[in-house]
Amino acid sequence: MKRKMNKQLAKHKWSFTSRFRAGAYGQKASRLAIQRIKEAVSEIKQANRNDHLLATEGAVLFIEKLVPAIAEIDSSSSALGTATNNTLYDLVSVIEKADADPETREKWLERLWEAVQDDGYGYLNAILPEIWGELCVDKATASRWADDFLDTVKHSWQYGGYFVGDTACLSCLLAAGRHEELLDLLQQAPRVWWHYRRYGVQALLRLGRKAEALRYANESCGLNDNLSQVEEACEDVLLSSGLSDEAYRQYAIPRLVSRPGLATFRKVAKKYPEKDQQEMLNDALENTPFDQDKGKWFATAKQLGMLELARHLALHSPVEPKTLNRAAKDYRDSNPAFALCAAIASLHWLSQGWGYEIDSSDVYTAYSLALEAGQKTGGVELVKSDIAHIIEQDRSPGMFVKQVLGHYFKTPR
């Protein structure tokens, strides 16, 4: 049974309200604001454990107060934007799940939409309009909001104006099940833009027209769109159609090749749980055209326990020295032979000028880890000989490695 919000809930004293007054944070208060945002979300989530309606009222109140409080902060570092985006998604989840009566939810939506319209900084209107249909919760509410938006959207698209509610309208039409009307409206859009047409892809999928959805998505990349977003949508269509192998070949492998690294691998592996991860890594390596890019898979091979492959990559393709140093530390007790390989490889690539924001501590770390591993494997003299050879072949800028370690080997600077 849906509950109706009473006046007592509206009068609840929230701790965050005193910290989110208009203009509460100055230009350089980004870090403090992020901390306060986290505290506010924590307070709302704590309330949500016992009273969903109270928590939702708190979420709506916080969103109303957020932008006026942080408007003066210099957000050029993007940290604040990331924090607010994550916060909004957390709070939207709270708002969607609240079991409120239609009148209460409508009041929440009206307050939220007023906050969106007052947001001149993009914190709210970059997120909330896109999921407005989900915030409406039921089809009838979404349909009413769509009707409110429709005429303004058509007018702005026809005459070139700007309306913050265009994606909100598309989201509501989708949520209301008005799929054909949504597709017809998209035909009136002033340009091909994935930001709009992704709703059309979802409409076609819900109509069961998967082949048409795939074709529509492939035709939906506008001039300034991110092609990877369109490709990911096409991949999802193939996966939902049971064409996992085709999706893997057409989209997953090219993604692994174009963005090599552990983060990409984990994302792809999550989409294809049926795939053997070692096979996936081999596919990525086989399709990587340049040897110098294959070293970016070192951390993934190590994570999967493929230490022999990781060793090969470290010795034959550039790997970030800091990554190699971490690997040497991680394995100095459990597998000193692998640790030795990682440390020596680190010194080698340092001597070839590889590495990001390198300083002398990175060189010393690799050197000391190599000696430590050499002692454990019983080959410390051979290790010293290898290091001396690396120093003699130093081609780093300003012969940096030789400057740092040369005196250990009586090598002239």
Secondary structure, DSSP 8 states (H G I E B T S, - for coil): --B---HHHHT---GGGGG--TT-S-TT-HHHHHHHHHHHHHHHHHHHTT-HHHHHHHHHHHHHHHHHHHTTS--TTSHHHHHHHHHHHHHHHHHHH--B-HHHHHHHHHHHHHHHHH-SSSTTTTTGGGGHHHHH-SHHHHHHHHHHHHHHHHHHHHHT---TTHHHHHHHHHHTT-HHHHHHHHTTSSS--HHHHHHHHHHHHHTT-HHHHHHHHHT---TTS-HHHHHHHHHHHHHHTT-HHHHIIIIIHHHHHHS-SHHHHHHHHHH-TTS-HHHHHHHHHHH---HHHHGGGHHHHHHTT-HHHHHHHHHHS---HHHHHHHHHHHTTT-HHHHHHHHHHHHHHHHTT--SS--HHHHHHHHHHHHHHHHHHT-HHHHHHHHHHHHHT--SGGGHHHHHHGGGGT---
